[in-house]
Amino acid sequence: MYDLIIKQAKIIDGTGNPGWIGDVGIKNEKFTAIAPSLETANTRVTIQGKGLVLSPGFIDIHTHSDDYWVADPLCEIKLQQGVTREILGNCGISMAPMDSQSRYIDFQDALISLEKHKTSMNGFSFKDYVTLLEKKGLSNNLMGLIGHGTLRIAVMGFSDNVPDQNQMNKMKTIIDEAMDQGALGLSTGLIYAPGIFARTPELVELSRVVAKKGGFYASHMRNEAEEVLAAIDEAILIGEQAKIPVQISHLKITGHKNWDLVDQVIDKLLHARKSGIDLTCDVYPYFSSGTSLTALIPPWAIEGGVENLIPRLQDTVQRKKIIHDIKYGIPGWEDMYHNAGWDKITISQFNSAGRNDIEGRTVAQIAKQRKIDPFELILDLIEQEGEGVKIISETMNEKNVATFLKLPFAMVGSDSHFSKGKPHPRLYGTFPRVIRRF
């Protein structure tokens, strides 16, 4: 009668109802029966689901797998978690539009694959990216955003200037074309260069193009620490002025001094929704974040990209100023060192061969072993490796994470990126952790 029966699993049907124990029958690749118990006679395959959860496939609303799908279209690590749809292009970083300047973005695996397909980076559009993925064949359903950072690099590099009218028109044209080619919307990463240089009016104007095409605005906000409330205000303002739905990426509060802002954050989100803003968020179920070591560099020093940062690190006066600004902070800038401290920041990836001895160890531990100042250590690592050093920072409170996950307008997003070394566990554990722990 059935090709497959899954017996006595905890069934989550996606309606919001509590899970219940039952059987599911499948025939011709379709669910044909759900009941407390099904007869297994004449069934080709029976799977015992006792102690396991059976649910519709998960949507990973926030990922950074853009390049990995080009390199490995099977991507088993997501299928094994039950993920059947991913949203790419988050935090202002996407595979398109790509040109010669975009080589600064950490897409090495994808660039190698592009070369194999004899595909040029120059003028690589959203449609080109979609076509490439379709040719490779995929094990999952993918949808993508246009990264504001990638867009800005393609048009004006890592400049901290306000875009002139020609540059703005070019960015708007690229977005308009990408939306017609299937993009979902626009994402920003406002703590990263070059997104950190963008003023609010620029983001509003670009978002208006997206809004006209029915897309949404997803933002890694400008600050998730002591200025988190102001950062939420900016996201809401963009939603109001551009008349566009807003998705706050990986909602969190970093830095133990800021954890008690949780009620104010939720009140602000609820007030915006009550006022008519289509505002949602995503959350990952961990109290540690993951990013590049260059996120610790003050904005003025990263202007022009890593290519311009390295000479500044080699200049004695500028190097001292960089250390001063990391140590004491700059008003309005989210200083990740202040949020965690060197004993809570772990090196998770170092690309150079023979240097994996530092992976999985904190900055404080490495500095102590080498008998070097930790501020000097991180600048040395960046000078050697550029964007290739990844970190995991323990900056959050799990109680707040649980509170945010329970919000009725929150979705689960892994914020994961496939990397070497010792990657953040959210890559392979996000959805099982939500089920088992939360």
N, C-alpha and C positions, 0 to 999 in steps of 0.2 A: 504493500500500500504506500509506503514511504521509501524514498531513497536513503534518508538519514533521519534518525531520531536522537535528540539530545535529552537524556533522562535526568529528572530531578535536580535541575540547576536552579539557582536563584535568578528569576527572570525580572529584568528591568526593561519595561516596554517603551520608555521614552516619554511617557505622558505626565510624569511627575508623581505617579502613584507609588506607594511603597512596593518593594520587590516581594515576590512570592515564589514558592517552590512549585515547579511543574515541568512538563515535557513540551518539547517543540518538535513538530514534524516538518520535514523538508522534502519536496518533490520537484524535479525539473528546475532545481536551483531557486525555488521560491518557498517561502514559509506558507504552509497550507493548513497547519493546525497548531493551536496552543491550548493546552488543557492540563488539569492536575495530574492526569496519567493517560498515556496513549499505549495501545496494544502494539507490541513489537513484532508480532508475527508477520512474516514476509517482508520485513524491513531489511534492506541490503546492509546497512551499517548502523550500529547503535553505539553512542558515546555516553558514558556515565559522567554526569555533570555535578554529582553531589559535592558540595563544598565549593563549587565554582559559580561565577556570575556569568549570565548570558544576557547580552544587551545589544541594541543596535550599534553599528560602528561609531566610534568616537570621531568628533571633529577637533583637530588640533588647530585652534584659531590663530595661534601665534608661533611660527617656526622660522628657522634660519637655514632650511635645508636646500635653498635655491641651487647651490652649486653641486650638492651631493646627488640630487636626482639626475643631474647630467652625467655624473661619474658612475652611479650605481642605481639604475632604474628599478631594481627589485626592492631595495630599502627595507629589508626584513625587520629591522629593529623597531619600526613603527607598526608593521602588521602584527608583530608579536604582542603589542600592547593593545590591539583592537582598534587602532586608528585607521580609518578608511578615507579620510579627507584631511588635507593640510592646506593652510593658508600661508603662502610664502610672501617674501618682500617686506618684512616688518622692520621696524626701527630705522627707517630711512635707507635701508640697504636692499637692493634688488639686482637681479641679473640684467635688467634692461631699464633704461637705455644705456648701452655700454659703448665706449669709444676708447681711444688710446689713453686718455687721462684716467680712465677707470681701472687701469692696471694697479693703482694703489690700493684698491679694495681686495680683501683677502679671498679671492676666488680662484686660487691656483689650480685646483682639480678641474674646475669648470673650464678654465682657459686652455688647459691641456686637451680637454675633450673637444673644445671648439676647434683647435688646431687639427685634431684628427678628422673632424668633419669638414675641414677646409672652410671654416666659417670665420669671417673677419670680425674683430671687435668693433671696428669703425661702423657706426650706423646700425649696430645690433639692436633691433627693436623688440618690443614686447611680442609682436607676432613672430619674429624670428625665434625667440626663446620658446614660445609655445610649439612652433613647428619642429624645433629640435627635440623637444621632449616627446612629442607624438611619434617621431621617427624612431626614437630609442625604445618606445614601449614602456608602460608604467604599471606598477602593481597597485597603484593608489589613485585617488582622485585629487587633483591639485587645482588650486585657484591662487591668484597672485595680485599683490599690490605693487604700485610704482613707488620705489624708494625716493623720497625727496633728496636724500644725500647723494644718491647715484645720479639723479636728475641734475642737481646743482653742479656736481663735478663735471658732468658732460657739457654743461653750458658755460660755467665760469670757474671751474677748478675748485681749489680750496680757498678762494678769496673770502675775506671777511667783509667785503663791501656789500652794500645794498644793490641788488641787481638793477641795471639800467633798463629802460623800456624795451630795448631790443632783446636783452637777455630774458626779461620777464615774458615777452611775447614768445620767444623760442621755447621756454619751459612750458608755457601754456599749450603751445601747439603739440609738443611731444606728449603731454598728458592727455590732451583731447584725442590724439591718434591712438594712444595706448588703451584708453577707455573703449574706443570703438573696436579695438582688437581683443577685448575681453578682460581687461584689468578690472579689479574690484574697486579700487580707490587709491588713495595716497597715504603713505606712512611717513612719519618723521622720527628721527632720533636726535632729540634736541640737547643731548649731552655729548654728542659726538661731532667731530668736524666732518663736513662743513655745516651740518644742521644747526650746530650751536651758534653759528653766526647769523642765522635767519631771524629777522624781526617778525613780529606777529602780523603786520599788514601783508607781508610777502606770503605767509601761510594762508591767510584769508583769501587772497586773490587767487592763489593756485587751487584752493579747496572749492572755490566757486565753480571752476571748470569741472571738477569731479562731481559736484552736486548736480549740475545740469545733466549729467549722464547717469544719475541714479547711484553714484558710488558713495563711499564713506571715508572718513578721516580717522586713521589710527595713529596714536601718538605715544612714543616713549617720551614722556614729558620732560620739561626742562629741569625739573628738580623733583626728587622723590624723598628728600630729607627735610631739613628745617623750612624750606620754601615750598613744600608740597602743596599747600593750600593755594598759594599764588599760581603754581603751575597748573593746578586743576582749573583755576579761574581762566587762565589763558586758553586751555582746551575748550572750555565752555564758551568763551567769547568767540572762538573760531567757529564753533558750531552755530552760534547765534547769527553771526555776521555773514557766514557763508551759506547758512541754511542747509547744513549737512549733518548727517548722523555722526556721532563721535564715539570712537572706541578707545578707551584708555588702556594702553598696553601694560601688561604685568603690574597691575595695581599693587603697590607696596608702600611701606614707610620704612626708610632705612635710617640707621643710627639710633642707638638706645635712648638718646636724649629726646628723640622725636616720637617714640612709640606711642606716647599717650595722646597723640593727635588723632588717633583712630576714629573716635566718635565725631570729631569735627570734619574729618574727611568724608565719612559716610553721610553726615547731615548735608554737606555741600553737594554730594552726588544726588541724594534724594531730592533736594530742593531744585536742582537743575532739571531733573526728570519731571517733577511736578509742574515746573514752569513751561514744559513742552519740548525740552531738548531731548532728542533721541540719543541718549547716552548709555553706553554699556561699558563693560571692562572684561579683561581676562586676568587670570591669576594662575601662577604655578605653585605646587604644594610643597615648597621648600623655603627655608629661612636663610638661604645663601643665594647670592646672585652670581652671575658669571659674565665676564666681558674681557676686553683687551686691556693690557697693562697701560696702554696709552691713554685710557680714560682717566688716569690719575694726573695727566698733564694739564696745566691751566690753559684756558682758551687762547690767550695771546701767543703762547708758545707753539701751538699746533697750527696756527694760521699758515696756509700754504702747504699743509700736509706733512707727512713724516719726512719727506724730502727736504723741507725747510727746517724741520725740528732738529734733525741730526747736527747741522752746523751750530745751532743754538746750544745744544748740549756740549759741544766741543769748545764753546766760548766761555771762559771762566766767569765773566760778569753775568752773562745771561743764565748760565747754569746755577749760579748762586741764587738768582732771582726766582728761577723755577722751583728750587728747593724751598726757598722762603715762602712762596705762594702755596705750595703743597702743605707745608708745615703749619702755616697760620691762616690759610684760606683767603678767598677773594669774595666780597659781598655778591650774593646772587648765584655764585658758582657752586655746584654740588661737589664737594671735596670728598672723594671716596675714602681717603686716608682718615679723615675725621669720623666717617661713619663706621669704620671697622678697626683700624689700627693694624700695625704690621703683623701682630700675632694672629690676626683673623683673616689675613689675605694670603691665599695659597696659590702658588704657581701650578697651573694645571697643564700647560703645554709650552714647550720650548722647541722650536722647529729644528734647530741645528743638530746635526748628528753628534752623538757623544755627550750631549748635555742633559739627557733625561734623568740624571742624578738629582736635579733640582725639582723635578716634577713631583707633586704631591707633598711638598714642604712649604711652610710659610716663609714669607719674606724675613720675618724675625729670626727664624731658625737658620736660614741660609746666610744672613748677615752675620749672625753670631759665629757660625762655623768659619766664615771667611775673614772674620775680624774687620768688617767694613761697616760704615754707616749705612743703614737701610735705605735712606734717601739716595745716597750715591749708588747703591746696588741697583735700584730699579732703573735709574737713568743709564747705568752701564748696560743693563739687559736690553733696554730699548735701543740704545746706540748700536748694540751688536745685532739685534734681531728685528728692529722696527715693529711692525704690527704683529709679528709672529709669536709674541708672548701672551698667553691667555691666563686669566686669574679667576679664582672663586673667592668671593668675599662673604663672610658671615656677618650680615648687617641687620637682619630682620628678627622679628619676634613671631614664633610659631602660633601663638594665640591670635595675633592679628591676621596671620595668613588664613587660619581657620575661619575667622570672622568674615574676611573678604570672600572666601570660597562659598560661604552660605548666602551671599547676596543674591537675590532672585534675578538680577540682571548681569551676573558674572558667568563667564565661560572658563573652562580649563584650557590653558595654552601652555605648552611646554617651554617655549622660548629657547628651544634647543638648537644646537649647531653641531654637526658631525665634525669631530676634530680628533687629532692624534693625542698622545699623552694620556692624561687622566682626566677625561672630560667630566663636566658637571653631571651628576646622576639623573637630572631631569631628562637627559637625552633618552635613557632607556627605562626610566622608572616612573615618569609622571602619572600615567593613568592607573597603573596598579597601585601606586601610593595613595591616590585619591580614594580608590575603592577600599583599600585595607585600613588606611589611617584616618581618613576624614569622613 
